[in-house]
């Protein structure tokens, strides 16, 4: 089994979890903010939806310099739940295709991550993909689940039963 095949198995599960969580974001709660330091629910939902685009950049590019970006910053303005789902589907399709096409050699290659002259990481692409995209996305989807709970919205069963629904493996 290739590295990409292992990563794709997790990718498919986590994108489905992301989608199931985004499907529950209510249109009228986009401005909800549980704390002054927290993101608003709409911005967080849009962040979850667009994060796979970053996974694509990791697969497609030879590195990233945050001080001199070559890729556009994601538009995190809330428009609607349907917009978030559309953004997720597009970004996930692009990321999945790039990951599926990646050889083990490409995934083991160092992916420099910098801020100008400051090196933030010189890790293999697969490590950067797991840490900066994949774990980052899982973290924010879980955070969005907390926002749902705080608003009395049923939280999806993602890894096992939630207090609101039984777990049904996908």
Protein Blocks (a to p, Z undefined) as FASTA:
>chain_A
ZZklmmmmmmmmmmmmmmmmmmmmcfklmmgcfbfkbccfklmmmmmmmmmmmmmmmmmm
gbdcfklccbdcddfbdfbfklmmmmmmmmmmmmmmmmmmpcfklmmpccdddehjbcfb
dcdfklmmmmmmmmmmmmmmmmmmmmmmmnopacddfkbccfkbccddZZ
